[in-house]
């Protein structure tokens, strides 16, 4: 009898997804939040895109991304 079920942590997939771009490439990572924020500011200045910075559980660095709706 097999009692072991392969548990698939679906949430982890989402977390890792935050580390990669839609193209499947790793996102630019910044060591500090302020580095990420200045990069986000630059993107806003150049492209008018409003980016959020967040700490990545996958690589423990900071990325920028579009603001996520959490509702
Ligand atoms: Zn990451």
PDB file of the backbone (N, CA, C, O) and the ligand in Angstrom, with CONECT records:
HET     ZN  A 101       1
ATOM      1  N   UNK A   1       0.841  -1.208   0.000  1.00  0.00           N
ATOM      2  CA  UNK A   1       0.000   0.000   0.000  1.00  0.00           C
ATOM      3  C   UNK A   1       0.875   1.256   0.000  1.00  0.00           C
ATOM      4  O   UNK A   1       1.813   1.399   0.784  1.00  0.00           O
ATOM      5  N   UNK A   2       0.537   2.111  -0.873  1.00  0.00           N
ATOM      6  CA  UNK A   2       1.349   3.329  -0.945  1.00  0.00           C
ATOM      7  C   UNK A   2       0.688   4.442  -0.152  1.00  0.00           C
ATOM      8  O   UNK A   2      -0.402   4.910  -0.483  1.00  0.00           O
ATOM      9  N   UNK A   3       1.354   4.838   0.867  1.00  0.00           N
ATOM     10  CA  UNK A   3       0.774   5.909   1.683  1.00  0.00           C
ATOM     11  C   UNK A   3       1.434   7.246   1.399  1.00  0.00           C
ATOM     12  O   UNK A   3       0.958   8.303   1.814  1.00  0.00           O
ATOM     13  N   UNK A   4       2.508   7.170   0.703  1.00  0.00           N
ATOM     14  CA  UNK A   4       3.239   8.399   0.448  1.00  0.00           C
ATOM     15  C   UNK A   4       2.660   9.100  -0.775  1.00  0.00           C
ATOM     16  O   UNK A   4       2.641   8.562  -1.882  1.00  0.00           O
ATOM     17  N   UNK A   5       2.214  10.252  -0.548  1.00  0.00           N
ATOM     18  CA  UNK A   5       1.683  11.030  -1.655  1.00  0.00           C
ATOM     19  C   UNK A   5       2.698  12.081  -2.042  1.00  0.00           C
ATOM     20  O   UNK A   5       3.216  12.790  -1.180  1.00  0.00           O
ATOM     21  N   UNK A   6       2.978  12.187  -3.273  1.00  0.00           N
ATOM     22  CA  UNK A   6       3.870  13.283  -3.668  1.00  0.00           C
ATOM     23  C   UNK A   6       3.153  14.618  -3.498  1.00  0.00           C
ATOM     24  O   UNK A   6       2.231  14.965  -4.236  1.00  0.00           O
ATOM     25  N   UNK A   7       3.613  15.332  -2.510  1.00  0.00           N
ATOM     26  CA  UNK A   7       2.955  16.616  -2.266  1.00  0.00           C
ATOM     27  C   UNK A   7       3.559  17.677  -3.169  1.00  0.00           C
ATOM     28  O   UNK A   7       4.776  17.844  -3.252  1.00  0.00           O
ATOM     29  N   UNK A   8       2.702  18.356  -3.814  1.00  0.00           N
ATOM     30  CA  UNK A   8       3.190  19.411  -4.696  1.00  0.00           C
ATOM     31  C   UNK A   8       2.861  20.767  -4.103  1.00  0.00           C
ATOM     32  O   UNK A   8       1.715  21.215  -4.133  1.00  0.00           O
ATOM     33  N   UNK A   9       3.865  21.399  -3.574  1.00  0.00           N
ATOM     34  CA  UNK A   9       3.608  22.724  -2.994  1.00  0.00           C
ATOM     35  C   UNK A   9       3.362  23.759  -4.099  1.00  0.00           C
ATOM     36  O   UNK A   9       4.294  24.346  -4.649  1.00  0.00           O
ATOM     37  N   UNK A  10       2.108  23.955  -4.395  1.00  0.00           N
ATOM     38  CA  UNK A  10       1.773  24.856  -5.494  1.00  0.00           C
ATOM     39  C   UNK A  10       2.219  26.282  -5.193  1.00  0.00           C
ATOM     40  O   UNK A  10       2.489  27.065  -6.104  1.00  0.00           O
ATOM     41  N   UNK A  11       2.291  26.608  -3.915  1.00  0.00           N
ATOM     42  CA  UNK A  11       2.707  27.969  -3.572  1.00  0.00           C
ATOM     43  C   UNK A  11       4.162  28.208  -3.917  1.00  0.00           C
ATOM     44  O   UNK A  11       4.543  29.311  -4.306  1.00  0.00           O
ATOM     45  N   UNK A  12       4.970  27.175  -3.773  1.00  0.00           N
ATOM     46  CA  UNK A  12       6.397  27.310  -4.075  1.00  0.00           C
ATOM     47  C   UNK A  12       6.603  27.639  -5.542  1.00  0.00           C
ATOM     48  O   UNK A  12       7.523  28.371  -5.907  1.00  0.00           O
ATOM     49  N   UNK A  13       5.746  27.096  -6.367  1.00  0.00           N
ATOM     50  CA  UNK A  13       5.856  27.399  -7.793  1.00  0.00           C
ATOM     51  C   UNK A  13       5.682  28.891  -8.020  1.00  0.00           C
ATOM     52  O   UNK A  13       6.413  29.511  -8.793  1.00  0.00           O
ATOM     53  N   UNK A  14       4.701  29.452  -7.332  1.00  0.00           N
ATOM     54  CA  UNK A  14       4.475  30.880  -7.471  1.00  0.00           C
ATOM     55  C   UNK A  14       5.659  31.682  -6.985  1.00  0.00           C
ATOM     56  O   UNK A  14       6.017  32.702  -7.574  1.00  0.00           O
ATOM     57  N   UNK A  15       6.254  31.227  -5.926  1.00  0.00           N
ATOM     58  CA  UNK A  15       7.410  31.933  -5.374  1.00  0.00           C
ATOM     59  C   UNK A  15       8.573  31.913  -6.348  1.00  0.00           C
ATOM     60  O   UNK A  15       9.215  32.933  -6.601  1.00  0.00           O
ATOM     61  N   UNK A  16       8.829  30.730  -6.889  1.00  0.00           N
ATOM     62  CA  UNK A  16       9.932  30.626  -7.835  1.00  0.00           C
ATOM     63  C   UNK A  16       9.618  31.443  -9.079  1.00  0.00           C
ATOM     64  O   UNK A  16      10.506  32.044  -9.683  1.00  0.00           O
ATOM     65  N   UNK A  17       8.358  31.457  -9.447  1.00  0.00           N
ATOM     66  CA  UNK A  17       7.968  32.236 -10.617  1.00  0.00           C
ATOM     67  C   UNK A  17       8.314  33.706 -10.431  1.00  0.00           C
ATOM     68  O   UNK A  17       8.557  34.420 -11.404  1.00  0.00           O
ATOM     69  N   UNK A  18       8.336  34.155  -9.189  1.00  0.00           N
ATOM     70  CA  UNK A  18       8.670  35.550  -8.951  1.00  0.00           C
ATOM     71  C   UNK A  18      10.157  35.822  -9.180  1.00  0.00           C
ATOM     72  O   UNK A  18      10.599  36.971  -9.211  1.00  0.00           O
ATOM     73  N   UNK A  19      10.899  34.759  -9.336  1.00  0.00           N
ATOM     74  CA  UNK A  19      12.338  34.914  -9.579  1.00  0.00           C
ATOM     75  C   UNK A  19      12.634  34.965 -11.075  1.00  0.00           C
ATOM     76  O   UNK A  19      13.691  35.435 -11.496  1.00  0.00           O
ATOM     77  N   UNK A  20      11.692  34.479 -11.864  1.00  0.00           N
ATOM     78  CA  UNK A  20      11.927  34.403 -13.300  1.00  0.00           C
ATOM     79  C   UNK A  20      10.997  35.339 -14.063  1.00  0.00           C
ATOM     80  O   UNK A  20       9.898  35.671 -13.618  1.00  0.00           O
ATOM     81  N   UNK A  21      11.476  35.741 -15.210  1.00  0.00           N
ATOM     82  CA  UNK A  21      10.625  36.536 -16.074  1.00  0.00           C
ATOM     83  C   UNK A  21       9.653  35.610 -16.797  1.00  0.00           C
ATOM     84  O   UNK A  21       9.734  34.386 -16.696  1.00  0.00           O
ATOM     85  N   UNK A  22       8.753  36.218 -17.514  1.00  0.00           N
ATOM     86  CA  UNK A  22       7.810  35.421 -18.294  1.00  0.00           C
ATOM     87  C   UNK A  22       8.512  34.550 -19.322  1.00  0.00           C
ATOM     88  O   UNK A  22       8.001  33.509 -19.734  1.00  0.00           O
ATOM     89  N   UNK A  23       9.690  34.997 -19.725  1.00  0.00           N
ATOM     90  CA  UNK A  23      10.445  34.228 -20.712  1.00  0.00           C
ATOM     91  C   UNK A  23      11.213  33.071 -20.057  1.00  0.00           C
ATOM     92  O   UNK A  23      11.861  32.278 -20.739  1.00  0.00           O
ATOM     93  N   UNK A  24      11.127  32.993 -18.748  1.00  0.00           N
ATOM     94  CA  UNK A  24      11.808  31.906 -18.052  1.00  0.00           C
ATOM     95  C   UNK A  24      13.257  32.220 -17.707  1.00  0.00           C
ATOM     96  O   UNK A  24      14.008  31.339 -17.290  1.00  0.00           O
ATOM     97  N   UNK A  25      13.641  33.464 -17.881  1.00  0.00           N
ATOM     98  CA  UNK A  25      14.995  33.860 -17.523  1.00  0.00           C
ATOM     99  C   UNK A  25      14.992  34.436 -16.117  1.00  0.00           C
ATOM    100  O   UNK A  25      14.005  35.035 -15.688  1.00  0.00           O
ATOM    101  N   UNK A  26      16.092  34.255 -15.401  1.00  0.00           N
ATOM    102  CA  UNK A  26      16.152  34.851 -14.070  1.00  0.00           C
ATOM    103  C   UNK A  26      16.091  36.373 -14.148  1.00  0.00           C
ATOM    104  O   UNK A  26      16.709  36.992 -15.015  1.00  0.00           O
ATOM    105  N   UNK A  27      15.350  36.949 -13.248  1.00  0.00           N
ATOM    106  CA  UNK A  27      15.247  38.408 -13.231  1.00  0.00           C
ATOM    107  C   UNK A  27      16.532  39.030 -12.728  1.00  0.00           C
ATOM    108  O   UNK A  27      17.345  38.380 -12.070  1.00  0.00           O
ATOM    109  N   UNK A  28      16.697  40.294 -13.049  1.00  0.00           N
ATOM    110  CA  UNK A  28      17.799  41.026 -12.449  1.00  0.00           C
ATOM    111  C   UNK A  28      17.620  41.009 -10.942  1.00  0.00           C
ATOM    112  O   UNK A  28      16.522  41.227 -10.431  1.00  0.00           O
ATOM    113  N   UNK A  29      18.694  40.752 -10.248  1.00  0.00           N
ATOM    114  CA  UNK A  29      18.621  40.721  -8.795  1.00  0.00           C
ATOM    115  C   UNK A  29      19.477  41.839  -8.225  1.00  0.00           C
ATOM    116  O   UNK A  29      20.533  42.176  -8.760  1.00  0.00           O
ATOM    117  N   UNK A  30      19.001  42.395  -7.143  1.00  0.00           N
ATOM    118  CA  UNK A  30      19.723  43.477  -6.470  1.00  0.00           C
ATOM    119  C   UNK A  30      19.972  43.054  -5.037  1.00  0.00           C
ATOM    120  O   UNK A  30      19.131  42.426  -4.394  1.00  0.00           O
ATOM    121  N   UNK A  31      21.131  43.409  -4.561  1.00  0.00           N
ATOM    122  CA  UNK A  31      21.505  42.946  -3.225  1.00  0.00           C
ATOM    123  C   UNK A  31      20.743  43.663  -2.134  1.00  0.00           C
ATOM    124  O   UNK A  31      20.493  43.106  -1.066  1.00  0.00           O
ATOM    125  N   UNK A  32      20.376  44.905  -2.409  1.00  0.00           N
ATOM    126  CA  UNK A  32      19.665  45.659  -1.389  1.00  0.00           C
ATOM    127  C   UNK A  32      18.370  46.214  -1.964  1.00  0.00           C
ATOM    128  O   UNK A  32      18.200  46.338  -3.177  1.00  0.00           O
ATOM    129  N   UNK A  33      17.484  46.538  -1.068  1.00  0.00           N
ATOM    130  CA  UNK A  33      16.207  47.091  -1.504  1.00  0.00           C
ATOM    131  C   UNK A  33      16.412  48.445  -2.181  1.00  0.00           C
ATOM    132  O   UNK A  33      15.728  48.775  -3.150  1.00  0.00           O
ATOM    133  N   UNK A  34      17.357  49.221  -1.661  1.00  0.00           N
ATOM    134  CA  UNK A  34      17.538  50.550  -2.242  1.00  0.00           C
ATOM    135  C   UNK A  34      18.091  50.465  -3.656  1.00  0.00           C
ATOM    136  O   UNK A  34      17.763  51.302  -4.497  1.00  0.00           O
ATOM    137  N   UNK A  35      18.926  49.464  -3.933  1.00  0.00           N
ATOM    138  CA  UNK A  35      19.404  49.257  -5.299  1.00  0.00           C
ATOM    139  C   UNK A  35      18.235  48.917  -6.214  1.00  0.00           C
ATOM    140  O   UNK A  35      18.114  49.454  -7.315  1.00  0.00           O
ATOM    141  N   UNK A  36      17.386  48.026  -5.747  1.00  0.00           N
ATOM    142  CA  UNK A  36      16.228  47.638  -6.543  1.00  0.00           C
ATOM    143  C   UNK A  36      15.300  48.828  -6.749  1.00  0.00           C
ATOM    144  O   UNK A  36      14.718  49.001  -7.820  1.00  0.00           O
ATOM    145  N   UNK A  37      15.173  49.641  -5.712  1.00  0.00           N
ATOM    146  CA  UNK A  37      14.271  50.781  -5.821  1.00  0.00           C
ATOM    147  C   UNK A  37      14.795  51.829  -6.775  1.00  0.00           C
ATOM    148  O   UNK A  37      14.021  52.456  -7.498  1.00  0.00           O
ATOM    149  N   UNK A  38      16.094  52.027  -6.786  1.00  0.00           N
ATOM    150  CA  UNK A  38      16.605  53.009  -7.738  1.00  0.00           C
ATOM    151  C   UNK A  38      16.476  52.498  -9.161  1.00  0.00           C
ATOM    152  O   UNK A  38      16.262  53.281 -10.086  1.00  0.00           O
ATOM    153  N   UNK A  39      16.606  51.182  -9.346  1.00  0.00           N
ATOM    154  CA  UNK A  39      16.382  50.612 -10.670  1.00  0.00           C
ATOM    155  C   UNK A  39      14.916  50.754 -11.075  1.00  0.00           C
ATOM    156  O   UNK A  39      14.602  51.026 -12.233  1.00  0.00           O
ATOM    157  N   UNK A  40      14.034  50.565 -10.109  1.00  0.00           N
ATOM    158  CA  UNK A  40      12.600  50.720 -10.387  1.00  0.00           C
ATOM    159  C   UNK A  40      12.276  52.173 -10.729  1.00  0.00           C
ATOM    160  O   UNK A  40      11.452  52.455 -11.600  1.00  0.00           O
ATOM    161  N   UNK A  41      12.929  53.069 -10.041  1.00  0.00           N
ATOM    162  CA  UNK A  41      12.727  54.496 -10.301  1.00  0.00           C
ATOM    163  C   UNK A  41      13.182  54.852 -11.710  1.00  0.00           C
ATOM    164  O   UNK A  41      12.545  55.639 -12.410  1.00  0.00           O
ATOM    165  N   UNK A  42      14.288  54.260 -12.100  1.00  0.00           N
ATOM    166  CA  UNK A  42      14.814  54.501 -13.438  1.00  0.00           C
ATOM    167  C   UNK A  42      13.838  53.973 -14.487  1.00  0.00           C
ATOM    168  O   UNK A  42      13.579  54.631 -15.495  1.00  0.00           O
ATOM    169  N   UNK A  43      13.304  52.787 -14.242  1.00  0.00           N
ATOM    170  CA  UNK A  43      12.329  52.217 -15.177  1.00  0.00           C
ATOM    171  C   UNK A  43      11.105  53.112 -15.279  1.00  0.00           C
ATOM    172  O   UNK A  43      10.524  53.270 -16.352  1.00  0.00           O
ATOM    173  N   UNK A  44      10.722  53.692 -14.157  1.00  0.00           N
ATOM    174  CA  UNK A  44       9.559  54.585 -14.158  1.00  0.00           C
ATOM    175  C   UNK A  44       9.881  55.836 -14.971  1.00  0.00           C
ATOM    176  O   UNK A  44       9.063  56.298 -15.767  1.00  0.00           O
ATOM    177  N   UNK A  45      11.078  56.376 -14.763  1.00  0.00           N
ATOM    178  CA  UNK A  45      11.487  57.572 -15.485  1.00  0.00           C
ATOM    179  C   UNK A  45      11.567  57.308 -16.989  1.00  0.00           C
ATOM    180  O   UNK A  45      11.105  58.109 -17.802  1.00  0.00           O
ATOM    181  N   UNK A  46      12.160  56.172 -17.339  1.00  0.00           N
ATOM    182  CA  UNK A  46      12.376  55.879 -18.749  1.00  0.00           C
ATOM    183  C   UNK A  46      11.124  55.370 -19.447  1.00  0.00           C
ATOM    184  O   UNK A  46      10.816  55.767 -20.571  1.00  0.00           O
ATOM    185  N   UNK A  47      10.416  54.493 -18.770  1.00  0.00           N
ATOM    186  CA  UNK A  47       9.313  53.797 -19.442  1.00  0.00           C
ATOM    187  C   UNK A  47       7.937  54.089 -18.852  1.00  0.00           C
ATOM    188  O   UNK A  47       6.914  53.687 -19.405  1.00  0.00           O
ATOM    189  N   UNK A  48       7.929  54.778 -17.745  1.00  0.00           N
ATOM    190  CA  UNK A  48       6.649  55.060 -17.111  1.00  0.00           C
ATOM    191  C   UNK A  48       5.976  53.841 -16.518  1.00  0.00           C
ATOM    192  O   UNK A  48       4.760  53.824 -16.328  1.00  0.00           O
ATOM    193  N   UNK A  49       6.772  52.813 -16.223  1.00  0.00           N
ATOM    194  CA  UNK A  49       6.177  51.627 -15.618  1.00  0.00           C
ATOM    195  C   UNK A  49       6.348  51.683 -14.104  1.00  0.00           C
ATOM    196  O   UNK A  49       7.415  52.007 -13.584  1.00  0.00           O
ATOM    197  N   UNK A  50       5.279  51.363 -13.434  1.00  0.00           N
ATOM    198  CA  UNK A  50       5.280  51.411 -11.982  1.00  0.00           C
ATOM    199  C   UNK A  50       5.655  50.033 -11.451  1.00  0.00           C
ATOM    200  O   UNK A  50       4.852  49.101 -11.494  1.00  0.00           O
ATOM    201  N   UNK A  51       6.869  49.914 -10.955  1.00  0.00           N
ATOM    202  CA  UNK A  51       7.350  48.615 -10.510  1.00  0.00           C
ATOM    203  C   UNK A  51       7.495  48.577  -8.999  1.00  0.00           C
ATOM    204  O   UNK A  51       7.812  49.569  -8.342  1.00  0.00           O
ATOM    205  N   UNK A  52       7.253  47.413  -8.498  1.00  0.00           N
ATOM    206  CA  UNK A  52       7.383  47.165  -7.080  1.00  0.00           C
ATOM    207  C   UNK A  52       8.696  46.425  -6.837  1.00  0.00           C
ATOM    208  O   UNK A  52       9.186  45.718  -7.717  1.00  0.00           O
ATOM    209  N   UNK A  53       9.249  46.585  -5.671  1.00  0.00           N
ATOM    210  CA  UNK A  53      10.415  45.785  -5.327  1.00  0.00           C
ATOM    211  C   UNK A  53      10.007  44.794  -4.259  1.00  0.00           C
ATOM    212  O   UNK A  53       9.204  45.099  -3.377  1.00  0.00           O
ATOM    213  N   UNK A  54      10.564  43.618  -4.350  1.00  0.00           N
ATOM    214  CA  UNK A  54      10.235  42.601  -3.354  1.00  0.00           C
ATOM    215  C   UNK A  54      11.434  41.706  -3.115  1.00  0.00           C
ATOM    216  O   UNK A  54      12.287  41.523  -3.983  1.00  0.00           O
ATOM    217  N   UNK A  55      11.472  41.168  -1.943  1.00  0.00           N
ATOM    218  CA  UNK A  55      12.518  40.234  -1.563  1.00  0.00           C
ATOM    219  C   UNK A  55      12.150  38.870  -2.104  1.00  0.00           C
ATOM    220  O   UNK A  55      11.016  38.413  -1.960  1.00  0.00           O
ATOM    221  N   UNK A  56      13.114  38.229  -2.725  1.00  0.00           N
ATOM    222  CA  UNK A  56      12.853  36.935  -3.339  1.00  0.00           C
ATOM    223  C   UNK A  56      13.256  35.812  -2.387  1.00  0.00           C
ATOM    224  O   UNK A  56      14.368  35.795  -1.860  1.00  0.00           O
ATOM    225  N   UNK A  57      12.341  34.881  -2.177  1.00  0.00           N
ATOM    226  CA  UNK A  57      12.653  33.737  -1.320  1.00  0.00           C
ATOM    227  C   UNK A  57      13.614  32.775  -1.999  1.00  0.00           C
ATOM    228  O   UNK A  57      14.286  31.976  -1.346  1.00  0.00           O
ATOM    229  N   UNK A  58      13.666  32.865  -3.279  1.00  0.00           N
ATOM    230  CA  UNK A  58      14.445  31.902  -4.063  1.00  0.00           C
ATOM    231  C   UNK A  58      15.929  32.222  -4.003  1.00  0.00           C
ATOM    232  O   UNK A  58      16.749  31.327  -3.799  1.00  0.00           O
ATOM    233  N   UNK A  59      16.278  33.487  -4.179  1.00  0.00           N
ATOM    234  CA  UNK A  59      17.702  33.845  -4.211  1.00  0.00           C
ATOM    235  C   UNK A  59      18.071  34.825  -3.100  1.00  0.00           C
ATOM    236  O   UNK A  59      19.227  35.231  -2.980  1.00  0.00           O
ATOM    237  N   UNK A  60      17.076  35.205  -2.284  1.00  0.00           N
ATOM    238  CA  UNK A  60      17.313  36.132  -1.172  1.00  0.00           C
ATOM    239  C   UNK A  60      17.840  37.488  -1.612  1.00  0.00           C
ATOM    240  O   UNK A  60      18.496  38.187  -0.840  1.00  0.00           O
ATOM    241  N   UNK A  61      17.559  37.850  -2.832  1.00  0.00           N
ATOM    242  CA  UNK A  61      17.912  39.186  -3.277  1.00  0.00           C
ATOM    243  C   UNK A  61      16.618  39.910  -3.653  1.00  0.00           C
ATOM    244  O   UNK A  61      15.514  39.405  -3.445  1.00  0.00           O
ATOM    245  N   UNK A  62      16.789  41.091  -4.204  1.00  0.00           N
ATOM    246  CA  UNK A  62      15.615  41.904  -4.494  1.00  0.00           C
ATOM    247  C   UNK A  62      15.357  41.959  -5.989  1.00  0.00           C
ATOM    248  O   UNK A  62      16.280  42.060  -6.797  1.00  0.00           O
ATOM    249  N   UNK A  63      14.101  41.892  -6.331  1.00  0.00           N
ATOM    250  CA  UNK A  63      13.707  42.033  -7.724  1.00  0.00           C
ATOM    251  C   UNK A  63      12.690  43.150  -7.837  1.00  0.00           C
ATOM    252  O   UNK A  63      12.127  43.622  -6.849  1.00  0.00           O
ATOM    253  N   UNK A  64      12.478  43.555  -9.081  1.00  0.00           N
ATOM    254  CA  UNK A  64      11.348  44.442  -9.309  1.00  0.00           C
ATOM    255  C   UNK A  64      10.331  43.716 -10.165  1.00  0.00           C
ATOM    256  O   UNK A  64      10.662  42.832 -10.955  1.00  0.00           O
ATOM    257  N   UNK A  65       9.104  44.111  -9.986  1.00  0.00           N
ATOM    258  CA  UNK A  65       8.043  43.499 -10.764  1.00  0.00           C
ATOM    259  C   UNK A  65       6.837  44.410 -10.756  1.00  0.00           C
ATOM    260  O   UNK A  65       6.759  45.377  -9.998  1.00  0.00           O
ATOM    261  N   UNK A  66       5.912  44.079 -11.610  1.00  0.00           N
ATOM    262  CA  UNK A  66       4.668  44.824 -11.621  1.00  0.00           C
ATOM    263  C   UNK A  66       3.960  44.623 -10.298  1.00  0.00           C
ATOM    264  O   UNK A  66       4.059  43.566  -9.673  1.00  0.00           O
ATOM    265  N   UNK A  67       3.265  45.625  -9.894  1.00  0.00           N
ATOM    266  CA  UNK A  67       2.527  45.512  -8.645  1.00  0.00           C
ATOM    267  C   UNK A  67       1.509  44.379  -8.723  1.00  0.00           C
ATOM    268  O   UNK A  67       0.757  44.260  -9.690  1.00  0.00           O
ATOM    269  N   UNK A  68       1.506  43.565  -7.695  1.00  0.00           N
ATOM    270  CA  UNK A  68       0.588  42.437  -7.670  1.00  0.00           C
ATOM    271  C   UNK A  68      -0.658  42.784  -6.918  1.00  0.00           C
ATOM    272  O   UNK A  68      -0.622  43.395  -5.850  1.00  0.00           O
ATOM    273  N   UNK A  69      -1.740  42.390  -7.484  1.00  0.00           N
ATOM    274  CA  UNK A  69      -3.004  42.535  -6.760  1.00  0.00           C
ATOM    275  C   UNK A  69      -3.153  41.340  -5.847  1.00  0.00           C
ATOM    276  O   UNK A  69      -3.013  40.190  -6.264  1.00  0.00           O
ATOM    277  N   UNK A  70      -3.427  41.622  -4.651  1.00  0.00           N
ATOM    278  CA  UNK A  70      -3.488  40.541  -3.664  1.00  0.00           C
ATOM    279  C   UNK A  70      -4.890  40.457  -3.075  1.00  0.00           C
ATOM    280  O   UNK A  70      -5.076  40.419  -1.859  1.00  0.00           O
ATOM    281  N   UNK A  71      -5.849  40.431  -3.954  1.00  0.00           N
ATOM    282  CA  UNK A  71      -7.212  40.376  -3.409  1.00  0.00           C
ATOM    283  C   UNK A  71      -8.006  39.184  -3.900  1.00  0.00           C
ATOM    284  O   UNK A  71      -9.166  39.015  -3.522  1.00  0.00           O
TER     285      UNK A  71
HETATM  286 ZN    ZN A 101      15.150  35.730  -6.995  1.00  0.00          ZN
END
